[in-house]
Amino acid sequence: MKFLAGIFQILEHTSWPTPRQRWKDFFAILEYTLFFTVIIYAFDFVLRWGVN
C-alpha cells in the first residue's frame, strides 16, 4: 500500500501546465505533425517519381 500512497504523493507535488500552456503545446504538436507529414509526402513523391 505504500506504493500507491507514494504515487499519489508524487502526483500532488507535480507541477501541471496551465490551460494556456496546454494550448501552446497542442499547437506545437500540430505544427510538428504537419511539418513531418509534408516532409514524408515530399520524400514519397520524389521516390515515386524516381522509380517510375
mmCIF entry with sequence, helices, sheets and N, C-alpha, C, O atoms, coordinates in Angstrom:
data_MODEL
# 
_entry.id   MODEL 
# 
_entity.id                         1 
_entity.type                       polymer 
_entity.pdbx_number_of_molecules   1 
# 
_entity_poly.entity_id                      1 
_entity_poly.type                           'polypeptide(L)' 
_entity_poly.nstd_linkage                   no 
_entity_poly.nstd_monomer                   no 
_entity_poly.pdbx_seq_one_letter_code       MKFLAGIFQILEHTSWPTPRQRWKDFFAILEYTLFFTVIIYAFDFVLRWGVN 
_entity_poly.pdbx_seq_one_letter_code_can   MKFLAGIFQILEHTSWPTPRQRWKDFFAILEYTLFFTVIIYAFDFVLRWGVN 
_entity_poly.pdbx_strand_id                 A 
# 
loop_
_entity_poly_seq.entity_id 
_entity_poly_seq.num 
_entity_poly_seq.mon_id 
_entity_poly_seq.hetero 
1 1  MET n 
1 2  LYS n 
1 3  PHE n 
1 4  LEU n 
1 5  ALA n 
1 6  GLY n 
1 7  ILE n 
1 8  PHE n 
1 9  GLN n 
1 10 ILE n 
1 11 LEU n 
1 12 GLU n 
1 13 HIS n 
1 14 THR n 
1 15 SER n 
1 16 TRP n 
1 17 PRO n 
1 18 THR n 
1 19 PRO n 
1 20 ARG n 
1 21 GLN n 
1 22 ARG n 
1 23 TRP n 
1 24 LYS n 
1 25 ASP n 
1 26 PHE n 
1 27 PHE n 
1 28 ALA n 
1 29 ILE n 
1 30 LEU n 
1 31 GLU n 
1 32 TYR n 
1 33 THR n 
1 34 LEU n 
1 35 PHE n 
1 36 PHE n 
1 37 THR n 
1 38 VAL n 
1 39 ILE n 
1 40 ILE n 
1 41 TYR n 
1 42 ALA n 
1 43 PHE n 
1 44 ASP n 
1 45 PHE n 
1 46 VAL n 
1 47 LEU n 
1 48 ARG n 
1 49 TRP n 
1 50 GLY n 
1 51 VAL n 
1 52 ASN n 
# 
_struct_asym.id          A 
_struct_asym.entity_id   1 
# 
loop_
_struct_conf.conf_type_id 
_struct_conf.id 
_struct_conf.pdbx_PDB_helix_id 
_struct_conf.beg_label_comp_id 
_struct_conf.beg_label_asym_id 
_struct_conf.beg_label_seq_id 
_struct_conf.pdbx_beg_PDB_ins_code 
_struct_conf.end_label_comp_id 
_struct_conf.end_label_asym_id 
_struct_conf.end_label_seq_id 
_struct_conf.pdbx_end_PDB_ins_code 
_struct_conf.beg_auth_comp_id 
_struct_conf.beg_auth_asym_id 
_struct_conf.beg_auth_seq_id 
_struct_conf.end_auth_comp_id 
_struct_conf.end_auth_asym_id 
_struct_conf.end_auth_seq_id 
_struct_conf.pdbx_PDB_helix_class 
_struct_conf.details 
_struct_conf.pdbx_PDB_helix_length 
HELX_P HELX_P1 AA1 LYS A 2  ? GLU A 12 ? LYS A 2  GLU A 12 1 ? 11 
HELX_P HELX_P2 AA2 PRO A 19 ? VAL A 51 ? PRO A 19 VAL A 51 1 ? 33 
# 
_struct_conf_type.id          HELX_P 
_struct_conf_type.criteria    ? 
_struct_conf_type.reference   ? 
# 
loop_
_atom_site.group_PDB 
_atom_site.id 
_atom_site.type_symbol 
_atom_site.label_atom_id 
_atom_site.label_alt_id 
_atom_site.label_comp_id 
_atom_site.label_asym_id 
_atom_site.label_entity_id 
_atom_site.label_seq_id 
_atom_site.pdbx_PDB_ins_code 
_atom_site.Cartn_x 
_atom_site.Cartn_y 
_atom_site.Cartn_z 
_atom_site.occupancy 
_atom_site.B_iso_or_equiv 
_atom_site.pdbx_formal_charge 
_atom_site.auth_seq_id 
_atom_site.auth_comp_id 
_atom_site.auth_asym_id 
_atom_site.auth_atom_id 
_atom_site.pdbx_PDB_model_num 
ATOM 1   N N  . MET A 1 1  ? 0.814  -1.197 0.000   1.00 0.00 ? 1  MET A N  1 
ATOM 2   C CA . MET A 1 1  ? 0.000  0.000  0.000   1.00 0.00 ? 1  MET A CA 1 
ATOM 3   C C  . MET A 1 1  ? 0.857  1.260  0.000   1.00 0.00 ? 1  MET A C  1 
ATOM 4   O O  . MET A 1 1  ? 0.383  2.321  -0.407  1.00 0.00 ? 1  MET A O  1 
ATOM 5   N N  . LYS A 1 2  ? 2.091  1.169  0.442   1.00 0.00 ? 2  LYS A N  1 
ATOM 6   C CA . LYS A 1 2  ? 2.959  2.343  0.424   1.00 0.00 ? 2  LYS A CA 1 
ATOM 7   C C  . LYS A 1 2  ? 3.251  2.775  -1.012  1.00 0.00 ? 2  LYS A C  1 
ATOM 8   O O  . LYS A 1 2  ? 3.490  3.950  -1.290  1.00 0.00 ? 2  LYS A O  1 
ATOM 9   N N  . PHE A 1 3  ? 3.225  1.804  -1.905  1.00 0.00 ? 3  PHE A N  1 
ATOM 10  C CA . PHE A 1 3  ? 3.491  2.116  -3.305  1.00 0.00 ? 3  PHE A CA 1 
ATOM 11  C C  . PHE A 1 3  ? 2.410  3.049  -3.850  1.00 0.00 ? 3  PHE A C  1 
ATOM 12  O O  . PHE A 1 3  ? 2.722  4.054  -4.489  1.00 0.00 ? 3  PHE A O  1 
ATOM 13  N N  . LEU A 1 4  ? 1.146  2.720  -3.602  1.00 0.00 ? 4  LEU A N  1 
ATOM 14  C CA . LEU A 1 4  ? 0.052  3.562  -4.084  1.00 0.00 ? 4  LEU A CA 1 
ATOM 15  C C  . LEU A 1 4  ? 0.068  4.927  -3.412  1.00 0.00 ? 4  LEU A C  1 
ATOM 16  O O  . LEU A 1 4  ? -0.180 5.936  -4.073  1.00 0.00 ? 4  LEU A O  1 
ATOM 17  N N  . ALA A 1 5  ? 0.348  4.982  -2.139  1.00 0.00 ? 5  ALA A N  1 
ATOM 18  C CA . ALA A 1 5  ? 0.428  6.266  -1.446  1.00 0.00 ? 5  ALA A CA 1 
ATOM 19  C C  . ALA A 1 5  ? 1.560  7.105  -2.023  1.00 0.00 ? 5  ALA A C  1 
ATOM 20  O O  . ALA A 1 5  ? 1.431  8.324  -2.141  1.00 0.00 ? 5  ALA A O  1 
ATOM 21  N N  . GLY A 1 6  ? 2.659  6.468  -2.380  1.00 0.00 ? 6  GLY A N  1 
ATOM 22  C CA . GLY A 1 6  ? 3.782  7.171  -2.987  1.00 0.00 ? 6  GLY A CA 1 
ATOM 23  C C  . GLY A 1 6  ? 3.424  7.764  -4.336  1.00 0.00 ? 6  GLY A C  1 
ATOM 24  O O  . GLY A 1 6  ? 3.864  8.863  -4.676  1.00 0.00 ? 6  GLY A O  1 
ATOM 25  N N  . ILE A 1 7  ? 2.622  7.032  -5.108  1.00 0.00 ? 7  ILE A N  1 
ATOM 26  C CA . ILE A 1 7  ? 2.192  7.527  -6.419  1.00 0.00 ? 7  ILE A CA 1 
ATOM 27  C C  . ILE A 1 7  ? 1.382  8.809  -6.244  1.00 0.00 ? 7  ILE A C  1 
ATOM 28  O O  . ILE A 1 7  ? 1.619  9.800  -6.935  1.00 0.00 ? 7  ILE A O  1 
ATOM 29  N N  . PHE A 1 8  ? 0.422  8.784  -5.314  1.00 0.00 ? 8  PHE A N  1 
ATOM 30  C CA . PHE A 1 8  ? -0.407 9.971  -5.105  1.00 0.00 ? 8  PHE A CA 1 
ATOM 31  C C  . PHE A 1 8  ? 0.409  11.134 -4.547  1.00 0.00 ? 8  PHE A C  1 
ATOM 32  O O  . PHE A 1 8  ? 0.113  12.293 -4.838  1.00 0.00 ? 8  PHE A O  1 
ATOM 33  N N  . GLN A 1 9  ? 1.398  10.846 -3.776  1.00 0.00 ? 9  GLN A N  1 
ATOM 34  C CA . GLN A 1 9  ? 2.258  11.894 -3.232  1.00 0.00 ? 9  GLN A CA 1 
ATOM 35  C C  . GLN A 1 9  ? 3.062  12.557 -4.356  1.00 0.00 ? 9  GLN A C  1 
ATOM 36  O O  . GLN A 1 9  ? 3.226  13.777 -4.376  1.00 0.00 ? 9  GLN A O  1 
ATOM 37  N N  . ILE A 1 10 ? 3.552  11.754 -5.271  1.00 0.00 ? 10 ILE A N  1 
ATOM 38  C CA . ILE A 1 10 ? 4.293  12.305 -6.422  1.00 0.00 ? 10 ILE A CA 1 
ATOM 39  C C  . ILE A 1 10 ? 3.374  13.153 -7.284  1.00 0.00 ? 10 ILE A C  1 
ATOM 40  O O  . ILE A 1 10 ? 3.768  14.226 -7.740  1.00 0.00 ? 10 ILE A O  1 
ATOM 41  N N  . LEU A 1 11 ? 2.150  12.683 -7.514  1.00 0.00 ? 11 LEU A N  1 
ATOM 42  C CA . LEU A 1 11 ? 1.201  13.442 -8.325  1.00 0.00 ? 11 LEU A CA 1 
ATOM 43  C C  . LEU A 1 11 ? 0.838  14.780 -7.678  1.00 0.00 ? 11 LEU A C  1 
ATOM 44  O O  . LEU A 1 11 ? 0.639  15.770 -8.382  1.00 0.00 ? 11 LEU A O  1 
ATOM 45  N N  . GLU A 1 12 ? 0.751  14.818 -6.366  1.00 0.00 ? 12 GLU A N  1 
ATOM 46  C CA . GLU A 1 12 ? 0.434  16.065 -5.671  1.00 0.00 ? 12 GLU A CA 1 
ATOM 47  C C  . GLU A 1 12 ? 1.562  17.088 -5.817  1.00 0.00 ? 12 GLU A C  1 
ATOM 48  O O  . GLU A 1 12 ? 1.299  18.290 -5.849  1.00 0.00 ? 12 GLU A O  1 
ATOM 49  N N  . HIS A 1 13 ? 2.790  16.638 -5.903  1.00 0.00 ? 13 HIS A N  1 
ATOM 50  C CA . HIS A 1 13 ? 3.935  17.541 -5.996  1.00 0.00 ? 13 HIS A CA 1 
ATOM 51  C C  . HIS A 1 13 ? 4.326  17.859 -7.441  1.00 0.00 ? 13 HIS A C  1 
ATOM 52  O O  . HIS A 1 13 ? 5.277  18.602 -7.681  1.00 0.00 ? 13 HIS A O  1 
ATOM 53  N N  . THR A 1 14 ? 3.595  17.297 -8.393  1.00 0.00 ? 14 THR A N  1 
ATOM 54  C CA . THR A 1 14 ? 3.878  17.551 -9.799  1.00 0.00 ? 14 THR A CA 1 
ATOM 55  C C  . THR A 1 14 ? 3.298  18.897 -10.190 1.00 0.00 ? 14 THR A C  1 
ATOM 56  O O  . THR A 1 14 ? 2.173  19.228 -9.817  1.00 0.00 ? 14 THR A O  1 
ATOM 57  N N  . SER A 1 15 ? 4.067  19.673 -10.942 1.00 0.00 ? 15 SER A N  1 
ATOM 58  C CA . SER A 1 15 ? 3.539  20.951 -11.438 1.00 0.00 ? 15 SER A CA 1 
ATOM 59  C C  . SER A 1 15 ? 2.885  20.694 -12.794 1.00 0.00 ? 15 SER A C  1 
ATOM 60  O O  . SER A 1 15 ? 3.541  20.264 -13.743 1.00 0.00 ? 15 SER A O  1 
ATOM 61  N N  . TRP A 1 16 ? 1.598  20.962 -12.868 1.00 0.00 ? 16 TRP A N  1 
ATOM 62  C CA . TRP A 1 16 ? 0.834  20.724 -14.083 1.00 0.00 ? 16 TRP A CA 1 
ATOM 63  C C  . TRP A 1 16 ? 0.811  21.999 -14.917 1.00 0.00 ? 16 TRP A C  1 
ATOM 64  O O  . TRP A 1 16 ? 0.867  23.098 -14.366 1.00 0.00 ? 16 TRP A O  1 
ATOM 65  N N  . PRO A 1 17 ? 0.728  21.864 -16.244 1.00 0.00 ? 17 PRO A N  1 
ATOM 66  C CA . PRO A 1 17 ? 0.717  23.052 -17.100 1.00 0.00 ? 17 PRO A CA 1 
ATOM 67  C C  . PRO A 1 17 ? -0.592 23.839 -16.956 1.00 0.00 ? 17 PRO A C  1 
ATOM 68  O O  . PRO A 1 17 ? -1.640 23.283 -16.629 1.00 0.00 ? 17 PRO A O  1 
ATOM 69  N N  . THR A 1 18 ? -0.499 25.115 -17.205 1.00 0.00 ? 18 THR A N  1 
ATOM 70  C CA . THR A 1 18 ? -1.686 25.967 -17.190 1.00 0.00 ? 18 THR A CA 1 
ATOM 71  C C  . THR A 1 18 ? -2.490 25.712 -18.468 1.00 0.00 ? 18 THR A C  1 
ATOM 72  O O  . THR A 1 18 ? -1.957 25.150 -19.425 1.00 0.00 ? 18 THR A O  1 
ATOM 73  N N  . PRO A 1 19 ? -3.767 26.118 -18.498 1.00 0.00 ? 19 PRO A N  1 
ATOM 74  C CA . PRO A 1 19 ? -4.545 25.942 -19.732 1.00 0.00 ? 19 PRO A CA 1 
ATOM 75  C C  . PRO A 1 19 ? -3.897 26.624 -20.946 1.00 0.00 ? 19 PRO A C  1 
ATOM 76  O O  . PRO A 1 19 ? -3.934 26.095 -22.057 1.00 0.00 ? 19 PRO A O  1 
ATOM 77  N N  . ARG A 1 20 ? -3.304 27.799 -20.720 1.00 0.00 ? 20 ARG A N  1 
ATOM 78  C CA . ARG A 1 20 ? -2.641 28.487 -21.834 1.00 0.00 ? 20 ARG A CA 1 
ATOM 79  C C  . ARG A 1 20 ? -1.455 27.671 -22.351 1.00 0.00 ? 20 ARG A C  1 
ATOM 80  O O  . ARG A 1 20 ? -1.261 27.570 -23.562 1.00 0.00 ? 20 ARG A O  1 
ATOM 81  N N  . GLN A 1 21 ? -0.658 27.086 -21.450 1.00 0.00 ? 21 GLN A N  1 
ATOM 82  C CA . GLN A 1 21 ? 0.487  26.273 -21.856 1.00 0.00 ? 21 GLN A CA 1 
ATOM 83  C C  . GLN A 1 21 ? 0.029  24.999 -22.565 1.00 0.00 ? 21 GLN A C  1 
ATOM 84  O O  . GLN A 1 21 ? 0.688  24.525 -23.491 1.00 0.00 ? 21 GLN A O  1 
ATOM 85  N N  . ARG A 1 22 ? -1.098 24.451 -22.127 1.00 0.00 ? 22 ARG A N  1 
ATOM 86  C CA . ARG A 1 22 ? -1.626 23.259 -22.800 1.00 0.00 ? 22 ARG A CA 1 
ATOM 87  C C  . ARG A 1 22 ? -1.984 23.554 -24.240 1.00 0.00 ? 22 ARG A C  1 
ATOM 88  O O  . ARG A 1 22 ? -1.712 22.743 -25.125 1.00 0.00 ? 22 ARG A O  1 
ATOM 89  N N  . TRP A 1 23 ? -2.602 24.729 -24.492 1.00 0.00 ? 23 TRP A N  1 
ATOM 90  C CA . TRP A 1 23 ? -2.939 25.094 -25.862 1.00 0.00 ? 23 TRP A CA 1 
ATOM 91  C C  . TRP A 1 23 ? -1.687 25.324 -26.693 1.00 0.00 ? 23 TRP A C  1 
ATOM 92  O O  . TRP A 1 23 ? -1.645 24.933 -27.859 1.00 0.00 ? 23 TRP A O  1 
ATOM 93  N N  . LYS A 1 24 ? -0.667 25.949 -26.118 1.00 0.00 ? 24 LYS A N  1 
ATOM 94  C CA . LYS A 1 24 ? 0.597  26.149 -26.838 1.00 0.00 ? 24 LYS A CA 1 
ATOM 95  C C  . LYS A 1 24 ? 1.221  24.811 -27.205 1.00 0.00 ? 24 LYS A C  1 
ATOM 96  O O  . LYS A 1 24 ? 1.710  24.636 -28.321 1.00 0.00 ? 24 LYS A O  1 
ATOM 97  N N  . ASP A 1 25 ? 1.206  23.864 -26.265 1.00 0.00 ? 25 ASP A N  1 
ATOM 98  C CA . ASP A 1 25 ? 1.753  22.533 -26.541 1.00 0.00 ? 25 ASP A CA 1 
ATOM 99  C C  . ASP A 1 25 ? 0.952  21.819 -27.623 1.00 0.00 ? 25 ASP A C  1 
ATOM 100 O O  . ASP A 1 25 ? 1.516  21.155 -28.492 1.00 0.00 ? 25 ASP A O  1 
ATOM 101 N N  . PHE A 1 26 ? -0.376 21.966 -27.558 1.00 0.00 ? 26 PHE A N  1 
ATOM 102 C CA . PHE A 1 26 ? -1.247 21.333 -28.549 1.00 0.00 ? 26 PHE A CA 1 
ATOM 103 C C  . PHE A 1 26 ? -0.929 21.839 -29.949 1.00 0.00 ? 26 PHE A C  1 
ATOM 104 O O  . PHE A 1 26 ? -0.798 21.044 -30.880 1.00 0.00 ? 26 PHE A O  1 
ATOM 105 N N  . PHE A 1 27 ? -0.802 23.171 -30.108 1.00 0.00 ? 27 PHE A N  1 
ATOM 106 C CA . PHE A 1 27 ? -0.494 23.723 -31.422 1.00 0.00 ? 27 PHE A CA 1 
ATOM 107 C C  . PHE A 1 27 ? 0.926  23.385 -31.868 1.00 0.00 ? 27 PHE A C  1 
ATOM 108 O O  . PHE A 1 27 ? 1.179  23.241 -33.064 1.00 0.00 ? 27 PHE A O  1 
ATOM 109 N N  . ALA A 1 28 ? 1.843  23.257 -30.933 1.00 0.00 ? 28 ALA A N  1 
ATOM 110 C CA . ALA A 1 28 ? 3.201  22.843 -31.293 1.00 0.00 ? 28 ALA A CA 1 
ATOM 111 C C  . ALA A 1 28 ? 3.189  21.422 -31.844 1.00 0.00 ? 28 ALA A C  1 
ATOM 112 O O  . ALA A 1 28 ? 3.887  21.124 -32.813 1.00 0.00 ? 28 ALA A O  1 
ATOM 113 N N  . ILE A 1 29 ? 2.405  20.556 -31.236 1.00 0.00 ? 29 ILE A N  1 
ATOM 114 C CA . ILE A 1 29 ? 2.294  19.177 -31.727 1.00 0.00 ? 29 ILE A CA 1 
ATOM 115 C C  . ILE A 1 29 ? 1.689  19.161 -33.122 1.00 0.00 ? 29 ILE A C  1 
ATOM 116 O O  . ILE A 1 29 ? 2.143  18.415 -33.989 1.00 0.00 ? 29 ILE A O  1 
ATOM 117 N N  . LEU A 1 30 ? 0.651  19.991 -33.346 1.00 0.00 ? 30 LEU A N  1 
ATOM 118 C CA . LEU A 1 30 ? 0.056  20.068 -34.683 1.00 0.00 ? 30 LEU A CA 1 
ATOM 119 C C  . LEU A 1 30 ? 1.059  20.573 -35.717 1.00 0.00 ? 30 LEU A C  1 
ATOM 120 O O  . LEU A 1 30 ? 1.101  20.072 -36.841 1.00 0.00 ? 30 LEU A O  1 
ATOM 121 N N  . GLU A 1 31 ? 1.866  21.566 -35.337 1.00 0.00 ? 31 GLU A N  1 
ATOM 122 C CA . GLU A 1 31 ? 2.869  22.091 -36.269 1.00 0.00 ? 31 GLU A CA 1 
ATOM 123 C C  . GLU A 1 31 ? 3.904  21.035 -36.624 1.00 0.00 ? 31 GLU A C  1 
ATOM 124 O O  . GLU A 1 31 ? 4.249  20.876 -37.794 1.00 0.00 ? 31 GLU A O  1 
ATOM 125 N N  . TYR A 1 32 ? 4.399  20.316 -35.635 1.00 0.00 ? 32 TYR A N  1 
ATOM 126 C CA . TYR A 1 32 ? 5.385  19.257 -35.915 1.00 0.00 ? 32 TYR A CA 1 
ATOM 127 C C  . TYR A 1 32 ? 4.769  18.155 -36.767 1.00 0.00 ? 32 TYR A C  1 
ATOM 128 O O  . TYR A 1 32 ? 5.421  17.630 -37.669 1.00 0.00 ? 32 TYR A O  1 
ATOM 129 N N  . THR A 1 33 ? 3.520  17.803 -36.486 1.00 0.00 ? 33 THR A N  1 
ATOM 130 C CA . THR A 1 33 ? 2.851  16.764 -37.267 1.00 0.00 ? 33 THR A CA 1 
ATOM 131 C C  . THR A 1 33 ? 2.712  17.197 -38.715 1.00 0.00 ? 33 THR A C  1 
ATOM 132 O O  . THR A 1 33 ? 2.994  16.422 -39.628 1.00 0.00 ? 33 THR A O  1 
ATOM 133 N N  . LEU A 1 34 ? 2.276  18.436 -38.928 1.00 0.00 ? 34 LEU A N  1 
ATOM 134 C CA . LEU A 1 34 ? 2.131  18.945 -40.287 1.00 0.00 ? 34 LEU A CA 1 
ATOM 135 C C  . LEU A 1 34 ? 3.475  18.995 -41.000 1.00 0.00 ? 34 LEU A C  1 
ATOM 136 O O  . LEU A 1 34 ? 3.575  18.617 -42.168 1.00 0.00 ? 34 LEU A O  1 
ATOM 137 N N  . PHE A 1 35 ? 4.506  19.458 -40.307 1.00 0.00 ? 35 PHE A N  1 
ATOM 138 C CA . PHE A 1 35 ? 5.841  19.554 -40.904 1.00 0.00 ? 35 PHE A CA 1 
ATOM 139 C C  . PHE A 1 35 ? 6.332  18.178 -41.366 1.00 0.00 ? 35 PHE A C  1 
ATOM 140 O O  . PHE A 1 35 ? 6.776  18.029 -42.505 1.00 0.00 ? 35 PHE A O  1 
ATOM 141 N N  . PHE A 1 36 ? 6.253  17.179 -40.489 1.00 0.00 ? 36 PHE A N  1 
ATOM 142 C CA . PHE A 1 36 ? 6.762  15.863 -40.858 1.00 0.00 ? 36 PHE A CA 1 
ATOM 143 C C  . PHE A 1 36 ? 5.873  15.174 -41.886 1.00 0.00 ? 36 PHE A C  1 
ATOM 144 O O  . PHE A 1 36 ? 6.357  14.361 -42.673 1.00 0.00 ? 36 PHE A O  1 
ATOM 145 N N  . THR A 1 37 ? 4.584  15.487 -41.889 1.00 0.00 ? 37 THR A N  1 
ATOM 146 C CA . THR A 1 37 ? 3.702  14.942 -42.921 1.00 0.00 ? 37 THR A CA 1 
ATOM 147 C C  . THR A 1 37 ? 4.106  15.475 -44.290 1.00 0.00 ? 37 THR A C  1 
ATOM 148 O O  . THR A 1 37 ? 4.154  14.723 -45.263 1.00 0.00 ? 37 THR A O  1 
ATOM 149 N N  . VAL A 1 38 ? 4.395  16.761 -44.364 1.00 0.00 ? 38 VAL A N  1 
ATOM 150 C CA . VAL A 1 38 ? 4.823  17.361 -45.633 1.00 0.00 ? 38 VAL A CA 1 
ATOM 151 C C  . VAL A 1 38 ? 6.162  16.775 -46.070 1.00 0.00 ? 38 VAL A C  1 
ATOM 152 O O  . VAL A 1 38 ? 6.341  16.461 -47.247 1.00 0.00 ? 38 VAL A O  1 
ATOM 153 N N  . ILE A 1 39 ? 7.099  16.623 -45.145 1.00 0.00 ? 39 ILE A N  1 
ATOM 154 C CA . ILE A 1 39 ? 8.405  16.053 -45.484 1.00 0.00 ? 39 ILE A CA 1 
ATOM 155 C C  . ILE A 1 39 ? 8.254  14.621 -46.000 1.00 0.00 ? 39 ILE A C  1 
ATOM 156 O O  . ILE A 1 39 ? 8.856  14.257 -47.010 1.00 0.00 ? 39 ILE A O  1 
ATOM 157 N N  . ILE A 1 40 ? 7.458  13.819 -45.315 1.00 0.00 ? 40 ILE A N  1 
ATOM 158 C CA . ILE A 1 40 ? 7.266  12.422 -45.739 1.00 0.00 ? 40 ILE A CA 1 
ATOM 159 C C  . ILE A 1 40 ? 6.558  12.364 -47.081 1.00 0.00 ? 40 ILE A C  1 
ATOM 160 O O  . ILE A 1 40 ? 6.916  11.554 -47.936 1.00 0.00 ? 40 ILE A O  1 
ATOM 161 N N  . TYR A 1 41 ? 5.543  13.223 -47.278 1.00 0.00 ? 41 TYR A N  1 
ATOM 162 C CA . TYR A 1 41 ? 4.850  13.250 -48.559 1.00 0.00 ? 41 TYR A CA 1 
ATOM 163 C C  . TYR A 1 41 ? 5.797  13.648 -49.691 1.00 0.00 ? 41 TYR A C  1 
ATOM 164 O O  . TYR A 1 41 ? 5.769  13.045 -50.764 1.00 0.00 ? 41 TYR A O  1 
ATOM 165 N N  . ALA A 1 42 ? 6.634  14.659 -49.456 1.00 0.00 ? 42 ALA A N  1 
ATOM 166 C CA . ALA A 1 42 ? 7.580  15.087 -50.483 1.00 0.00 ? 42 ALA A CA 1 
ATOM 167 C C  . ALA A 1 42 ? 8.600  13.984 -50.784 1.00 0.00 ? 42 ALA A C  1 
ATOM 168 O O  . ALA A 1 42 ? 8.929  13.743 -51.946 1.00 0.00 ? 42 ALA A O  1 
ATOM 169 N N  . PHE A 1 43 ? 9.095  13.323 -49.754 1.00 0.00 ? 43 PHE A N  1 
ATOM 170 C CA . PHE A 1 43 ? 10.045 12.231 -49.952 1.00 0.00 ? 43 PHE A CA 1 
ATOM 171 C C  . PHE A 1 43 ? 9.397  11.088 -50.732 1.00 0.00 ? 43 PHE A C  1 
ATOM 172 O O  . PHE A 1 43 ? 10.024 10.498 -51.611 1.00 0.00 ? 43 PHE A O  1 
ATOM 173 N N  . ASP A 1 44 ? 8.148  10.781 -50.409 1.00 0.00 ? 44 ASP A N  1 
ATOM 174 C CA . ASP A 1 44 ? 7.420  9.733  -51.125 1.00 0.00 ? 44 ASP A CA 1 
ATOM 175 C C  . ASP A 1 44 ? 7.211  10.126 -52.584 1.00 0.00 ? 44 ASP A C  1 
ATOM 176 O O  . ASP A 1 44 ? 7.340  9.288  -53.476 1.00 0.00 ? 44 ASP A O  1 
ATOM 177 N N  . PHE A 1 45 ? 6.893  11.375 -52.828 1.00 0.00 ? 45 PHE A N  1 
ATOM 178 C CA . PHE A 1 45 ? 6.686  11.850 -54.203 1.00 0.00 ? 45 PHE A CA 1 
ATOM 179 C C  . PHE A 1 45 ? 7.973  11.742 -55.012 1.00 0.00 ? 45 PHE A C  1 
ATOM 180 O O  . PHE A 1 45 ? 7.954  11.294 -56.158 1.00 0.00 ? 45 PHE A O  1 
ATOM 181 N N  . VAL A 1 46 ? 9.086  12.153 -54.416 1.00 0.00 ? 46 VAL A N  1 
ATOM 182 C CA . VAL A 1 46 ? 10.372 12.083 -55.113 1.00 0.00 ? 46 VAL A CA 1 
ATOM 183 C C  . VAL A 1 46 ? 10.742 10.623 -55.402 1.00 0.00 ? 46 VAL A C  1 
ATOM 184 O O  . VAL A 1 46 ? 11.212 10.307 -56.495 1.00 0.00 ? 46 VAL A O  1 
ATOM 185 N N  . LEU A 1 47 ? 10.534 9.753  -54.443 1.00 0.00 ? 47 LEU A N  1 
ATOM 186 C CA . LEU A 1 47 ? 10.848 8.329  -54.683 1.00 0.00 ? 47 LEU A CA 1 
ATOM 187 C C  . LEU A 1 47 ? 9.956  7.731  -55.772 1.00 0.00 ? 47 LEU A C  1 
ATOM 188 O O  . LEU A 1 47 ? 10.432 6.984  -56.628 1.00 0.00 ? 47 LEU A O  1 
ATOM 189 N N  . ARG A 1 48 ? 8.650  8.064  -55.738 1.00 0.00 ? 48 ARG A N  1 
ATOM 190 C CA . ARG A 1 48 ? 7.747  7.556  -56.764 1.00 0.00 ? 48 ARG A CA 1 
ATOM 191 C C  . ARG A 1 48 ? 8.135  8.082  -58.131 1.00 0.00 ? 48 ARG A C  1 
ATOM 192 O O  . ARG A 1 48 ? 8.093  7.349  -59.118 1.00 0.00 ? 48 ARG A O  1 
ATOM 193 N N  . TRP A 1 49 ? 8.516  9.357  -58.192 1.00 0.00 ? 49 TRP A N  1 
ATOM 194 C CA . TRP A 1 49 ? 8.909  9.978  -59.447 1.00 0.00 ? 49 TRP A CA 1 
ATOM 195 C C  . TRP A 1 49 ? 10.190 9.345  -59.979 1.00 0.00 ? 49 TRP A C  1 
ATOM 196 O O  . TRP A 1 49 ? 10.333 9.134  -61.183 1.00 0.00 ? 49 TRP A O  1 
ATOM 197 N N  . GLY A 1 50 ? 11.130 9.041  -59.065 1.00 0.00 ? 50 GLY A N  1 
ATOM 198 C CA . GLY A 1 50 ? 12.402 8.437  -59.467 1.00 0.00 ? 50 GLY A CA 1 
ATOM 199 C C  . GLY A 1 50 ? 12.278 6.990  -59.900 1.00 0.00 ? 50 GLY A C  1 
ATOM 200 O O  . GLY A 1 50 ? 13.010 6.548  -60.785 1.00 0.00 ? 50 GLY A O  1 
ATOM 201 N N  . VAL A 1 51 ? 11.359 6.236  -59.289 1.00 0.00 ? 51 VAL A N  1 
ATOM 202 C CA . VAL A 1 51 ? 11.204 4.819  -59.616 1.00 0.00 ? 51 VAL A CA 1 
ATOM 203 C C  . VAL A 1 51 ? 10.474 4.680  -60.951 1.00 0.00 ? 51 VAL A C  1 
ATOM 204 O O  . VAL A 1 51 ? 10.824 3.823  -61.762 1.00 0.00 ? 51 VAL A O  1 
ATOM 205 N N  . ASN A 1 52 ? 9.483  5.501  -61.178 1.00 0.00 ? 52 ASN A N  1 
ATOM 206 C CA . ASN A 1 52 ? 8.721  5.405  -62.434 1.00 0.00 ? 52 ASN A CA 1 
ATOM 207 C C  . ASN A 1 52 ? 9.504  6.072  -63.532 1.00 0.00 ? 52 ASN A C  1 
ATOM 208 O O  . ASN A 1 52 ? 9.052  6.110  -64.676 1.00 0.00 ? 52 ASN A O  1 
# 
